[in-house]
């Protein structure tokens, strides 16, 4: 069954705990062989969505008594024996998985109305990367574990691209020179990194769709595919050289392949945070997906609740939703950046460079001073979310040792341009502060609307006394990882989010060494 024919296999309603979903899990390959798996044949099915990976990946464990999936030749319907075509794994990354999950609006097996939407629906084509035969006490209890990732990721891993920035610049209309490539200088063969990333994807994956807000970048680079490199290596190399456009001040960016719409996006960090909260209306931004409340905690001595520490209200039916029974947190883990990391990475990062062409040494220190990086992080990241009267308060600790440059991280770069310097200094600190800073992790009843690269709020409804810990804990989180898990217990999510700020200003004594 070739990939384009998986639509011939119909959806089925499945109960995941007490809710019904339209569910499809199909294994197929280029030989025309396929097998449909029902929920009761699964031990566990897991999809991982991490902000640091542009693609989704995961695994599932299936019951495989007596190796039935590749040995069964017939099935019984009543007293009738029906011959079936046995599935056969190829084992060459040409075995595929089609997975779809859609909400049943009626939530009833007797009546069904499927919701197909960018917000709630999931639809993936995965490649099976490897298979484990799990040990069991007898062949009757055998299981198989299948690992998978997005099909387009596999294409990039395999593809020899022989990519050149000069050729890409001509294809993308990035060069004004009307002469053969062989007659251009290396400077004339450069391409802006964002445009180069798009060209790599278009060349390796024809027909790809891109968001209208795609960031072209501002850094021109000269690049040729090294020997033994694949398209995925070219993509990673170009992304590692990327800073956002000048109008967003050359920030770190996020490369994503959006689920369901299959649209590629490349946007700076501020693009996401600007969509978390609308200060002009005091409403949640369009990327604020859901609000969670911490339940089962009551302070008997508190007489009234506090003002919410996250935006309330909605701008659309899929904005800042609260799902009864599914948006209640009963337990969580809150972690903070280790003190050793604070003193190692969140420090001034002066950097020296050498330009071999001009034979010039340079020393950069202004943009990489910790106080300036604090202001920049606040303006682009933490200052965009909802805070208290004097908040939000950025979670940088700048004591005298840092302020007087007795604790710095001296760096060196062989990049000959100023933008390359930012990647290794200021932008590195930004990424560390966001992805390595305060974070929450919790397990919760599953919902298909949850994804990395969006925002959630964590708040309290029950009365409590105002305290510094809740200023740190409650508020808006940038989702960095979501795990979707289906097993015998039902459908659950594990959600991790980053919150590098306090809701209110917290007075720390930074006049220390």
ZAMARGU-4260 file (C-alpha; in steps of 0.2 Angstrom, whole numbers, plus 5000, padded with zeros to 4 digits):
<rodrens>
0) 5000/5000/5000 | 5009/5016/4994 | 5009/5031/5006 | 4996/5040/4996 | 4983/5026/4999
5) 4982/5025/5018 | 4967/5036/5016 | 4958/5021/5009 | 4958/5013/5027 | 4944/5021/5037
10) 4945/5028/5054 | 4938/5019/5069 | 4931/5025/5086 | 4941/5019/5101 | 4938/5022/5119
15) 4953/5030/5127 | 4949/5029/5146 | 4931/5037/5146 | 4932/5046/5130 | 4930/5041/5112
20) 4941/5047/5098 | 4942/5044/5080 | 4958/5033/5079 | 4969/5026/5065 | 4985/5016/5067
25) 4991/5008/5052 | 5008/5000/5047 | 5011/4999/5029 | 5025/4998/5016 | 5029/5000/4998
30) 5025/4982/4994 | 5007/4985/4996 | 5006/4976/5013 | 4997/4984/5028 | 4990/4980/5044
35) 4978/4990/5055 | 4981/4990/5074 | 4967/4993/5086 | 4970/5001/5103 | 4968/4984/5112
40) 4983/4977/5103 | 4994/4991/5110 | 5004/4990/5126 | 5009/5008/5125 | 5010/5021/5111
45) 5021/5037/5113 | 5023/5052/5103 | 5036/5065/5108 | 5036/5083/5103 | 5052/5093/5109
50) 5055/5111/5104 | 5073/5107/5100 | 5068/5095/5087 | 5059/5101/5071 | 5051/5084/5070
55) 5040/5072/5080 | 5046/5055/5085 | 5041/5041/5097 | 5039/5022/5099 | 5025/5010/5102
60) 5024/4992/5110 | 5012/4980/5103 | 5006/4963/5108 | 5014/4950/5096 | 5009/4933/5103
65) 5018/4919/5093 | 5024/4932/5081 | 5007/4934/5074 | 5009/4950/5065 | 5021/4941/5052
70) 5014/4924/5054 | 4995/4925/5054 | 4987/4919/5037 | 4969/4919/5042 | 4956/4925/5054
75) 4939/4919/5060 | 4923/4928/5057 | 4910/4918/5066 | 4912/4900/5059 | 4920/4906/5043
80) 4939/4906/5040 | 4945/4922/5031 | 4962/4921/5023 | 4972/4937/5025 | 4988/4943/5018
85) 5002/4942/5030 | 5012/4958/5034 | 5031/4957/5031 | 5043/4971/5038 | 5055/4976/5026
90) 5068/4983/5038 | 5075/4996/5026 | 5066/5012/5033 | 5052/5009/5020 | 5040/5003/5033
95) 5028/5017/5038 | 5016/5021/5051 | 5000/5032/5048 | 4993/5038/5064 | 4978/5049/5066
100) 4968/5055/5081 | 4953/5066/5080 | 4941/5072/5094 | 4923/5064/5094 | 4912/5079/5096
105) 4898/5069/5104 | 4910/5059/5114 | 4899/5044/5112 | 4902/5027/5103 | 4884/5027/5098
110) 4885/5043/5088 | 4900/5051/5081 | 4905/5068/5074 | 4923/5070/5070 | 4932/5087/5073
115) 4946/5090/5060 | 4956/5105/5065 | 4973/5112/5067 | 4971/5114/5085 | 4964/5097/5090
120) 4968/5085/5076 | 4984/5074/5074 | 4989/5066/5058 | 5007/5059/5055 | 5016/5049/5043
125) 5031/5040/5052 | 5045/5029/5047 | 5049/5014/5057 | 5068/5016/5061 | 5071/5000/5071
130) 5062/4986/5079 | 5065/4977/5095 | 5059/4959/5099 | 5055/4961/5118 | 5059/4946/5129
135) 5045/4936/5137 | 5042/4921/5147 | 5034/4912/5133 | 5030/4915/5114 | 5012/4918/5119
140) 5018/4934/5128 | 5029/4941/5115 | 5029/4960/5111 | 5037/4971/5098 | 5044/4988/5101
145) 5044/4999/5086 | 5053/5016/5086 | 5049/5029/5073 | 5051/5047/5068 | 5044/5059/5055
150) 5045/5053/5037 | 5053/5069/5031 | 5066/5068/5044 | 5071/5051/5036 | 5072/5058/5019
155) 5084/5071/5025 | 5094/5058/5034 | 5096/5048/5017 | 5097/5062/5004 | 5114/5067/4997
160) 5111/5085/4992 | 5128/5092/4986 | 5121/5109/4991 | 5130/5125/4987 | 5125/5143/4994
165) 5129/5151/4977 | 5117/5139/4967 | 5104/5142/4981 | 5106/5161/4980 | 5103/5160/4961
170) 5087/5149/4963 | 5080/5160/4977 | 5084/5176/4968 | 5096/5182/4982 | 5110/5187/4970
175) 5110/5202/4958 | 5125/5195/4948 | 5120/5189/4930 | 5135/5179/4927 | 5140/5161/4929
180) 5143/5155/4947 | 5161/5150/4942 | 5165/5169/4939 | 5158/5175/4956 | 5168/5178/4971
185) 5164/5169/4988 | 5156/5185/4994 | 5144/5184/4979 | 5140/5166/4982 | 5133/5169/4999
190) 5115/5167/5005 | 5106/5173/5020 | 5104/5158/5032 | 5085/5158/5033 | 5083/5158/5014
195) 5096/5144/5013 | 5087/5134/5026 | 5071/5135/5015 | 5081/5131/4999 | 5088/5115/5008
200) 5071/5109/5013 | 5063/5114/4995 | 5077/5104/4987 | 5077/5089/4998 | 5058/5089/5000
205) 5049/5096/4985 | 5032/5102/4988 | 5035/5108/5006 | 5024/5122/5013 | 5031/5136/5022
210) 5023/5149/5034 | 5020/5166/5028 | 5030/5173/5043 | 5046/5163/5038 | 5061/5173/5044
215) 5075/5175/5030 | 5088/5179/5042 | 5101/5193/5040 | 5118/5183/5040 | 5125/5180/5023
220) 5135/5163/5023 | 5146/5154/5011 | 5143/5135/5012 | 5146/5119/5002 | 5141/5102/5007
225) 5156/5093/5015 | 5160/5076/5010 | 5149/5062/5018 | 5136/5075/5024 | 5118/5072/5021
230) 5104/5085/5019 | 5100/5084/5037 | 5118/5089/5041 | 5117/5104/5029 | 5101/5109/5037
235) 5108/5108/5054 | 5124/5117/5049 | 5114/5131/5041 | 5103/5133/5056 | 5118/5133/5068
240) 5124/5148/5058 | 5107/5157/5058 | 5102/5173/5067 | 5085/5182/5064 | 5083/5197/5053
245) 5089/5214/5058 | 5072/5220/5062 | 5071/5207/5076 | 5089/5211/5082 | 5097/5195/5077
250) 5090/5183/5090 | 5090/5164/5091 | 5076/5156/5081 | 5066/5140/5082 | 5064/5128/5067
255) 5047/5119/5067 | 5038/5107/5056 | 5020/5110/5062 | 5009/5095/5064 | 4993/5092/5054
260) 4996/5107/5043 | 5013/5101/5038 | 5020/5118/5037 | 5038/5123/5040 | 5041/5138/5051
265) 5057/5148/5056 | 5054/5162/5068 | 5064/5171/5082 | 5060/5168/5100 | 5052/5185/5102
270) 5039/5179/5088 | 5032/5166/5100 | 5033/5177/5116 | 5024/5192/5107 | 5010/5180/5105
275) 5008/5174/5123 | 4999/5190/5130 | 4991/5205/5123 | 4995/5219/5134 | 4983/5231/5125
280) 4968/5221/5129 | 4974/5211/5144 | 4969/5195/5135 | 4979/5180/5131 | 4989/5180/5115
285) 4985/5169/5100 | 4998/5156/5106 | 4991/5155/5123 | 4983/5138/5122 | 4977/5132/5139
290) 4975/5137/5157 | 4978/5124/5171 | 4973/5125/5189 | 4982/5117/5203 | 4969/5108/5213
295) 4969/5098/5229 | 4978/5112/5238 | 4968/5123/5250 | 4975/5135/5263 | 4962/5135/5277
300) 4969/5152/5284 | 4967/5161/5268 | 4950/5170/5266 | 4950/5174/5248 | 4958/5170/5231
305) 4971/5181/5223 | 4970/5190/5206 | 4976/5177/5193 | 4994/5177/5188 | 4990/5173/5170
310) 4978/5180/5157 | 4960/5175/5158 | 4947/5177/5144 | 4948/5171/5127 | 4951/5178/5109
315) 4944/5162/5100 | 4936/5145/5104 | 4954/5137/5104 | 4962/5151/5114 | 4966/5149/5132
320) 4954/5134/5134 | 4951/5126/5151 | 4945/5108/5149 | 4935/5101/5164 | 4943/5086/5171
325) 4958/5088/5159 | 4966/5104/5164 | 4968/5101/5183 | 4985/5098/5190 | 4986/5086/5205
330) 5005/5085/5206 | 5020/5093/5198 | 5039/5094/5198 | 5046/5112/5198 | 5065/5113/5195
335) 5076/5128/5194 | 5093/5131/5185 | 5107/5124/5196 | 5117/5137/5204 | 5133/5131/5196
340) 5125/5134/5179 | 5119/5151/5184 | 5137/5155/5188 | 5144/5147/5173 | 5133/5152/5159
345) 5123/5167/5164 | 5138/5178/5165 | 5146/5191/5154 | 5153/5183/5138 | 5166/5194/5130
350) 5172/5186/5114 | 5188/5189/5104 | 5188/5186/5085 | 5201/5184/5071 | 5197/5188/5053
355) 5209/5178/5042 | 5205/5188/5027 | 5208/5206/5034 | 5220/5199/5048 | 5211/5209/5061
360) 5208/5204/5079 | 5192/5211/5087 | 5186/5211/5105 | 5167/5212/5108 | 5160/5216/5126
365) 5146/5228/5125 | 5132/5217/5119 | 5139/5202/5129 | 5139/5211/5146 | 5128/5203/5158
370) 5118/5219/5162 | 5115/5222/5144 | 5110/5204/5141 | 5098/5205/5155 | 5090/5220/5147
375) 5089/5212/5130 | 5081/5196/5137 | 5069/5206/5147 | 5064/5216/5132 | 5062/5202/5120
380) 5056/5187/5131 | 5051/5190/5149 | 5044/5208/5147 | 5031/5202/5135 | 5021/5190/5147
385) 5009/5195/5160 | 5016/5201/5176 | 5012/5210/5192 | 5013/5229/5197 | 5032/5229/5195
390) 5034/5212/5186 | 5037/5202/5177 | 5054/5200/5185 | 5067/5192/5174 | 5076/5177/5183
395) 5094/5183/5181 | 5105/5184/5196 | 5118/5198/5194 | 5129/5199/5210 | 5144/5210/5211
400) 5155/5196/5205 | 5146/5196/5189 | 5144/5215/5188 | 5162/5219/5190 | 5167/5205/5178
405) 5176/5195/5191 | 5166/5180/5184 | 5165/5180/5165 | 5166/5167/5151 | 5179/5172/5139
410) 5176/5166/5122 | 5184/5165/5105 | 5177/5164/5087 | 5185/5162/5070 | 5169/5169/5062
415) 5174/5184/5053 | 5157/5193/5055 | 5149/5202/5070 | 5133/5191/5068 | 5143/5175/5071
420) 5149/5183/5087 | 5131/5184/5094 | 5128/5166/5091 | 5142/5161/5102 | 5139/5174/5116
425) 5123/5183/5118 | 5111/5171/5109 | 5119/5156/5118 | 5115/5164/5135 | 5097/5168/5129
430) 5095/5150/5125 | 5102/5144/5141 | 5092/5155/5151 | 5076/5150/5142 | 5078/5131/5140
435) 5089/5128/5156 | 5079/5140/5167 | 5065/5137/5179 | 5053/5123/5172 | 5038/5114/5177
440) 5034/5095/5173 | 5018/5087/5176 | 5007/5072/5170 | 4989/5075/5166 | 4974/5067/5157
445) 4977/5068/5139 | 4971/5081/5126 | 4977/5082/5108 | 4978/5101/5108 | 4994/5101/5117
450) 5010/5104/5108 | 5028/5112/5110 | 5030/5130/5105 | 5014/5137/5113 | 5010/5143/5130
455) 5000/5137/5145 | 4996/5145/5161 | 4997/5138/5178 | 4987/5146/5192 | 4977/5143/5208
460) 4958/5145/5210 | 4958/5141/5229 | 4962/5155/5242 | 4980/5157/5247 | 4992/5169/5255
465) 5003/5179/5243 | 5021/5172/5243 | 5037/5172/5233 | 5036/5154/5228 | 5019/5156/5219
470) 5026/5172/5211 | 5039/5160/5204 | 5028/5145/5201 | 5012/5153/5194 | 5010/5161/5177
475) 5014/5158/5159 | 5025/5144/5153 | 5033/5141/5136 | 5030/5123/5132 | 5046/5115/5128
480) 5041/5097/5127 | 5024/5087/5126 | 5023/5068/5127 | 5007/5060/5121 | 5005/5043/5128
485) 4991/5029/5125 | 4991/5013/5136 | 4979/5002/5145 | 4976/5016/5158 | 4970/5028/5144
490) 4977/5044/5136 | 4989/5055/5146 | 5001/5069/5142 | 5017/5074/5150 | 5020/5092/5149
495) 5036/5102/5152 | 5037/5121/5151 | 5049/5135/5154 | 5046/5151/5164 | 5061/5162/5167
500) 5053/5175/5177 | 5044/5180/5193 | 5026/5187/5192 | 5030/5200/5205 | 5047/5209/5208
505) 5056/5199/5221 | 5069/5208/5231 | 5086/5198/5231 | 5101/5205/5239 | 5113/5206/5224
510) 5126/5217/5233 | 5136/5201/5237 | 5151/5193/5230
</rodrens>
